[in-house]
């Protein structure tokens, strides 16, 4: 069963068939390949459109009427598909060609036995339609993309093969499903699949793309997932029964700090300079129990805007945010990236303020699991958390960000143009107002779940009565801020695992948090709330 069969098979032929894997050079069931193909567009022109947006295939560099020789076109096409000259991927392509018996045979696999008819004089003489040519380009692109999709899902593993193996004994469960929302906040959870961190700890982890935070919450309660990418306030809210049935969830580690922004629709350019200018706006946030909602309210209040009466704040799933901005359903949003940068990329909005400038070092998203699942799978939970903490530390290093962006930008994960994701992760970006910035910690990664984070979050759930029934204030009065935080945020375990990995986490669990307009003393949250109300009126 050769490479040609593998590439030219129709979708239904990918199910349960053993094929030559162009990643590892071995024969194995191609279920992963078939699942990947299922996610690809059925129309080759749609795929070309996607590839164009991703920067993989640029038609302007490939005018089929140009008098290119077959050899030149072959080289250009393969280099484009190989990832813009990435040496590792070019080596993969050469290996693929070698396995296929040479470059001509590799092209035969991708473009059919008469590969030459798609190039040179045959194209110029009109013997092959443009659609057929593009169709075969798409097939060739799929061939190369499968190199990235095989086995680890998208990138070359970064786990040192010479490092001592992790202890994978005693795992209660190894096949896991971890839900995530396709945003850069989820970078450690997502990248751990293609870059090999889960495998290092003996885990066969499938990251499952979810449509909204409500879906994540509901799937968690229904037991449909093993663990979750959650907004930092969600485990507190769910444990207290705010906005849902009471359901015990632990926040195991923080995924990212910073990494959000307030973005405003292009139609408001020149009219929004500060929080006071948002009066009357309809603003989107990803979920009521989110740092986005709490930070937006905090910011608006400093400009005399009552978040409950002077604007409309409503939940918008992040993947829908651009469409709603364009349609005029919302005037702006405080969203996770890459959607702020995507608005700039599409020319439909501008970045008004990074959340880093509201609270530098604020938490956003987290890795979480239910109390019940942790109790039933303590060793697996520990291994999973450790893998993500290690990945978070890897993502913290600026030099790794471009590689990570390439690994997580594809259709299986973020499904975003790689240049958009790179702009977010590297901090080299444009704001849509003609300004360029270099802010390396626009988003950053630090797994340590400070208890002061938990207390600030709880204080704002009380301040704004997000549940609308006063229940948050009642439960805080009964239990106290510290008890709630230490029940939900597993700070001590995160420190222990980080130390095992050779990291140097803090010894303290509380610290004074410095925000743009005040400081938060985690041991006196009630006084903090009252000071906010006294200064801003709500």
C-alpha positions in Angstrom: 0.0 0.0 0.0 1.9 3.0 -1.3 2.1 6.7 -0.8 0.0 7.4 -3.9 -2.9 5.3 -2.5 -2.6 7.2 0.8 -2.8 10.7 -0.7 -5.3 10.0 -3.5 -7.8 8.1 -1.4 -11.2 9.7 -1.0 -12.4 10.6 2.5 -14.2 7.4 3.2 -11.1 5.4 2.3 -9.3 7.0 5.2 -11.4 5.2 7.8 -9.8 2.3 9.5 -7.2 1.7 6.7 -3.5 1.2 7.4 -1.4 3.5 5.3 2.1 4.6 5.1 2.5 7.5 7.5 4.5 10.3 5.8 5.5 11.6 9.2 7.0 8.5 10.8 7.5 6.3 7.7 5.5 3.4 9.2 2.2 1.8 8.5 -0.5 2.4 11.0 -4.3 3.0 11.2 -5.1 6.4 9.6 -8.0 7.3 11.9 -6.2 10.5 12.9 -5.7 11.3 9.2 -9.3 10.7 8.4 -10.5 12.9 11.2 -8.2 15.6 10.0 -9.5 15.3 6.4 -13.1 15.5 7.8 -12.2 19.0 9.1 -11.0 20.2 5.8 -13.1 22.0 3.2 -14.8 19.7 0.7 -14.4 22.3 -2.1 -10.7 22.7 -3.2 -11.3 26.3 -3.9 -12.4 26.8 -0.3 -9.1 25.2 0.7 -7.2 27.5 -1.5 -9.0 30.5 0.1 -8.0 29.1 3.5 -4.4 28.5 2.5 -4.2 32.0 1.1 -5.4 33.5 4.4 -2.9 31.4 6.3 -0.1 32.6 4.1 0.6 29.0 2.9 -0.4 29.6 -0.7 -0.3 33.1 -2.3 -1.8 33.1 -5.8 0.0 36.3 -6.8 3.3 34.3 -6.5 2.0 31.5 -8.6 0.6 32.9 -11.9 0.0 29.8 -13.8 0.4 31.7 -17.1 4.0 32.5 -16.1 6.6 30.7 -18.2 7.9 28.6 -15.3 9.5 25.3 -16.0 8.1 22.2 -14.4 11.1 22.0 -12.2 10.8 25.6 -11.1 7.1 25.3 -10.4 7.6 22.0 -8.5 10.3 23.6 -6.3 8.2 26.7 -5.6 5.1 24.7 -4.8 6.9 22.3 -2.5 8.7 25.2 -0.7 5.4 27.0 -0.2 3.7 23.9 1.2 6.7 23.1 3.3 6.2 26.2 5.4 7.9 29.1 3.8 11.4 27.6 3.7 11.3 26.2 7.2 14.4 24.0 7.2 12.8 21.3 9.3 9.8 21.1 7.1 11.8 21.2 3.9 13.7 18.2 5.3 10.4 16.4 5.9 9.4 17.1 2.3 12.7 15.7 1.0 12.2 12.6 3.2 8.7 12.3 1.8 10.1 12.4 -1.8 12.7 9.9 -0.9 10.1 7.5 0.5 8.0 8.0 -2.6 11.0 7.1 -4.8 12.0 10.6 -5.8 10.5 14.0 -6.4 8.5 12.9 -9.5 6.9 10.0 -7.6 6.1 12.4 -4.7 4.4 14.6 -7.2 2.6 11.7 -8.7 1.3 10.9 -5.3 0.0 14.4 -4.8 -1.1 15.3 -8.4 -1.8 12.0 -10.1 0.4 9.6 -12.2 0.6 12.2 -15.0 1.9 14.9 -12.7 3.7 16.7 -15.5 0.4 17.6 -17.2 -0.3 20.1 -14.5 2.8 22.1 -15.1 4.6 23.9 -17.9 3.3 23.9 -21.4 0.2 21.8 -20.6 -1.1 24.6 -18.3 -0.1 27.4 -20.7 -1.8 25.7 -23.5 -5.1 25.3 -21.6 -5.0 21.5 -21.4 -5.8 21.7 -17.7 -8.5 23.9 -16.2 -7.6 26.4 -13.5 -10.0 24.6 -11.2 -8.4 21.3 -11.8 -5.0 22.8 -11.2 -6.1 24.4 -7.9 -7.8 21.2 -6.9 -4.5 19.4 -7.2 -2.7 22.2 -5.4 -5.1 21.6 -2.6 -4.4 17.9 -2.6 -0.7 18.6 -2.5 -1.2 21.0 0.4 -3.2 18.4 2.2 -0.4 15.9 1.7 2.1 18.3 3.4 -0.4 19.3 6.1 -0.8 15.6 6.9 2.8 15.6 7.8 2.0 18.1 10.5 -1.3 16.4 11.5 0.2 12.9 12.0 0.8 11.6 15.4 1.4 14.7 17.5 -1.1 16.8 15.7 0.8 19.7 14.2 4.4 20.4 15.2 7.7 18.7 15.9 7.9 17.6 19.5 10.0 19.9 21.7 10.4 17.5 24.5 14.0 16.5 24.9 14.3 12.8 23.8 17.4 12.5 25.9 15.8 13.7 29.1 15.0 11.1 31.8 11.6 9.7 31.1 8.7 10.9 33.3 7.2 8.4 35.8 4.0 7.3 34.1 3.2 4.5 36.5 0.0 4.4 38.4 -2.0 6.4 35.9 -5.7 5.6 36.4 -6.6 6.8 32.9 -4.5 7.6 29.9 -7.0 8.5 27.1 -8.3 11.9 28.0 -10.5 14.6 26.5 -9.7 18.2 27.5 -12.1 20.9 26.3 -10.7 24.3 25.0 -11.9 27.5 23.4 -9.8 28.5 20.3 -8.0 31.5 21.8 -4.4 32.2 22.6 -5.1 32.0 26.3 -5.3 28.3 25.8 -1.9 28.1 24.3 -0.3 25.7 26.9 -3.3 23.3 26.8 -3.4 23.3 23.0 0.4 23.2 22.3 0.8 20.3 24.7 -0.8 18.0 22.1 1.3 18.9 19.0 4.5 19.6 20.9 4.6 16.4 22.9 4.1 17.5 26.5 1.1 15.2 27.1 2.9 12.2 25.6 5.9 12.8 27.8 3.7 12.0 30.8 2.1 8.9 29.3 -1.1 10.7 28.3 -3.0 10.3 25.1 -4.8 13.6 25.3 -7.3 14.9 22.7 -7.9 18.6 23.0 -11.6 19.2 22.1 -12.6 22.5 20.5 -15.7 23.9 22.2 -18.0 26.6 20.8 -18.5 28.7 23.9 -17.9 28.9 27.6 -21.4 27.9 28.4 -20.8 24.7 26.5 -17.6 24.1 28.5 -19.5 24.6 31.7 -22.3 22.3 30.7 -20.0 19.6 29.4 -18.1 19.7 32.6 -21.2 19.3 34.7 -22.4 16.5 32.4 -19.1 14.6 32.7 -18.4 14.8 29.0 -14.8 16.0 29.4 -12.0 14.9 31.7 -10.6 18.4 32.2 -11.1 21.9 30.9 -9.7 25.2 29.8 -11.7 27.6 31.9 -11.9 31.3 32.6 -10.3 32.0 36.0 -13.6 33.1 37.7 -15.5 30.0 36.5 -14.3 27.5 39.0 -15.2 29.9 41.8 -18.6 30.6 40.4 -19.4 27.0 39.7 -18.2 25.9 43.1 -20.4 28.5 44.7 -23.4 27.8 42.5 -23.3 31.2 40.8 -25.0 31.1 37.4 -25.3 27.3 37.4 -26.0 24.4 39.7 -23.4 24.0 42.4 -20.5 21.9 40.9 -17.1 21.5 42.6 -14.2 22.5 40.3 -10.6 23.1 41.1 -8.4 25.6 39.4 -5.2 23.6 39.0 -3.0 26.2 37.3 -3.1 29.5 35.5 -2.6 29.4 31.7 -1.9 33.0 30.8 -1.6 36.4 32.3 -2.5 39.5 30.3 -3.4 38.7 26.7 -6.8 40.5 26.3 -7.9 43.9 24.9 -10.7 46.3 24.4 -11.4 46.5 20.7 -13.8 49.0 19.2 -15.6 48.9 15.8 -13.9 50.9 13.0 -17.1 53.0 12.7 -16.2 54.6 16.1 -12.7 55.6 15.1 -11.8 59.0 16.5 -14.7 59.0 19.0 -13.4 56.7 21.7 -10.5 57.9 23.8 -11.4 56.8 27.4 -13.9 54.9 29.4 -16.4 57.8 29.5 -16.8 57.5 25.7 -18.5 54.1 25.9 -21.8 55.4 27.1 -24.6 53.8 25.2 -22.4 51.1 23.6 -23.3 47.4 23.3 -20.2 45.6 24.4 -19.3 41.9 24.2 -17.5 39.7 26.7 -17.0 36.0 26.4 -18.9 35.0 29.5 -20.5 36.6 32.6 -18.1 34.9 34.9 -14.9 36.0 33.1 -12.0 38.3 33.8 -13.2 40.1 30.7 -16.5 41.1 32.3 -14.9 42.0 35.6 -12.0 44.1 34.0 -14.4 45.8 31.6 -16.7 46.8 34.5 -13.7 48.0 36.5 -12.4 50.1 33.6 -15.8 51.6 32.7 -16.5 52.6 36.3 -13.4 54.7 36.4 -14.9 56.9 33.7 -18.2 57.3 35.5 -19.9 54.7 33.4 -22.3 52.4 35.3 -21.8 49.0 33.6 -25.3 47.9 34.5 -27.2 51.0 33.2 -25.0 53.2 31.0 -23.9 50.4 28.6 -25.1 46.9 27.6 -22.7 44.1 28.3 -23.6 40.8 26.9 -21.9 37.4 26.4 -20.6 36.7 22.9 -18.7 33.5 22.1 -15.2 34.6 21.1 -15.4 32.9 17.6 -18.5 35.0 16.9 -17.1 38.3 18.0 -15.7 39.6 14.7 -18.9 38.7 12.8 -21.0 40.6 15.4 -18.7 43.6 15.3 -19.0 43.7 11.5 -22.8 43.3 11.6 -23.2 46.1 14.0 -24.7 43.9 16.7 -22.0 45.1 19.1 -19.9 48.3 19.2 -16.9 46.7 20.7 -15.7 44.0 23.0 -13.3 43.0 25.7 -12.2 39.6 24.3 -9.3 37.2 24.4 -6.9 37.2 21.5 -6.4 36.5 18.7 -9.8 38.2 18.0 -8.6 41.7 18.9 -5.7 41.3 16.5 -8.0 39.6 13.9 -10.3 42.7 14.0 -7.3 44.8 13.1 -6.2 42.2 10.5 -9.6 42.4 8.8 -9.7 46.2 9.0 -13.0 46.1 11.0 -11.8 47.4 14.4 -9.0 49.0 16.4 -7.4 48.1 19.7 -8.4 50.7 22.3 -6.6 49.3 25.3 -4.7 46.2 26.3 -5.8 44.7 29.6 -2.1 44.7 30.5 -2.6 48.4 30.9 -5.6 47.9 33.2 -3.9 45.3 35.4 -0.4 44.2 34.4 -0.1 40.5 35.3 -3.8 39.8 35.7 -4.9 36.2 35.4 -7.2 35.2 32.6 -7.6 31.5 31.7 -6.8 28.4 33.7 -6.6 24.6 33.6 -9.3 23.0 35.7 -11.0 19.7 36.6 -13.9 18.7 38.7 -13.5 17.6 42.3 -15.0 14.2 41.5 -12.7 13.5 38.6 -9.6 14.5 40.6 -10.6 12.2 43.4 -11.1 9.3 41.0 -7.9 10.0 39.0 -5.4 11.6 41.4 -2.3 10.4 39.5 -3.6 11.2 36.1 -4.7 14.6 37.3 -1.2 15.3 38.7 0.5 14.1 35.4 -1.9 16.2 33.3 -1.4 19.3 35.4 2.4 18.8 35.4 2.4 18.5 31.6 0.5 21.8 31.3 2.7 23.6 33.8 5.8 22.5 31.9 4.2 23.7 28.6 3.3 27.0 30.3 6.9 27.5 31.3 8.0 26.7 27.7 5.5 29.3 26.3 6.9 31.9 28.7 10.1 32.0 26.7 9.9 34.6 24.0 12.2 32.7 21.6 9.6 29.9 21.5 6.6 32.0 20.6 7.0 31.9 16.8 7.3 28.1 16.8 4.3 27.8 19.1 2.2 30.1 16.9 2.9 27.9 13.9 1.9 24.8 16.0 -1.5 26.1 17.2 -2.7 28.4 14.3 -4.0 25.6 12.1 -7.6 24.4 11.5 -7.5 21.8 14.3 -6.7 24.4 16.9 -7.1 28.2 16.6 -7.9 28.2 12.8 -6.4 31.6 12.4 -3.8 33.2 10.1 -0.4 32.4 11.6 0.7 36.1 11.3 -2.2 37.1 13.5 -1.3 34.6 16.2 2.4 35.5 15.9 1.5 39.2 16.4 -0.2 38.3 19.6 2.4 35.9 21.0 5.4 37.9 20.1 3.9 41.3 21.0 4.9 42.8 17.6 1.6 44.2 16.4 -0.4 47.0 14.9 -3.4 48.5 16.7 -5.5 49.5 13.7 -4.9 53.2 14.2 -1.6 53.4 12.4 0.6 52.5 15.4 3.0 49.7 15.7 4.1 48.2 19.0 6.6 45.9 20.5 5.2 44.7 23.8 6.6 41.2 24.5 4.3 40.6 27.5 1.1 41.7 25.7 0.4 38.1 26.6 2.5 36.1 29.0 2.4 32.7 30.6 2.7 31.9 34.3 1.1 28.9 35.9 1.2 30.1 39.5 -2.4 30.5 40.9 -2.0 33.3 43.4 -4.6 33.3 46.1 -4.8 37.1 45.8 -6.2 36.4 42.3 -9.0 34.4 43.8 -9.8 37.1 46.3 -9.9 39.9 43.8 -12.2 37.8 41.5 -14.5 37.0 44.4 -14.6 40.7 45.5 -15.7 41.7 42.0 -18.4 39.0 41.9 -19.7 40.5 45.1 -19.3 44.2 44.0 -21.3 43.7 40.8 -23.6 40.9 42.0 -23.0 39.1 38.7 -25.5 36.4 39.6 -28.2 39.0 40.2 -29.5 37.5 43.4 -27.0 38.5 46.1 -25.9 34.9 46.5 -22.2 35.7 46.1 -22.2 38.2 48.9 -24.2 35.8 51.1 -21.8 32.9 50.5 -18.7 35.1 51.0 -20.2 36.3 54.3 -20.7 32.7 55.4 -17.3 31.2 54.3 -14.9 34.1 53.9 -12.7 35.1 51.0 -9.6 33.1 52.0 -11.6 29.9 52.6 -13.2 30.1 49.2 -9.9 30.8 47.4 -8.0 28.1 49.1 -10.7 25.6 48.4 -10.8 26.3 44.7 -7.2 27.5 43.7 -4.7 24.6 44.1 -1.7 26.9 44.8 0.3 24.5 46.9 0.1 21.7 44.3 1.0 24.0 41.5 4.1 25.1 43.4 5.0 21.5 44.2 4.8 20.4 40.6 6.7 23.5 39.4 9.5 22.7 41.8 9.7 19.1 40.6 10.2 20.6 37.1 13.1 22.8 38.3 11.1 26.0 38.2 11.2 28.6 40.9 7.6 29.4 41.9 6.9 31.9 44.7 6.7 30.9 48.3 4.0 33.3 49.2 0.4 32.7 48.2 -0.9 36.3 48.6 0.5 39.6 47.3 -0.8 43.1 46.9 -2.1 43.4 43.4 -1.4 46.7 41.6 -4.1 47.8 39.1 -4.2 51.0 37.0 -6.5 52.9 39.4 -5.9 51.3 42.8 -4.2 48.6 44.8 -5.9 45.4 46.1 -5.0 44.1 49.6 -6.1 40.5 49.5 -6.6 40.4 53.2 -9.1 43.3 53.2 -11.4 42.8 50.1 -14.4 44.4 51.8 -12.6 47.6 52.3 -11.5 47.5 48.7 -15.0 47.2 47.4 -16.2 50.0 49.6 -13.4 52.3 48.4 -14.3 51.6 44.8 -18.0 52.4 45.5 -17.1 55.6 47.4 -14.8 56.8 44.6 -16.8 55.9 41.5 -20.4 55.7 42.9 -20.9 52.0 42.1 
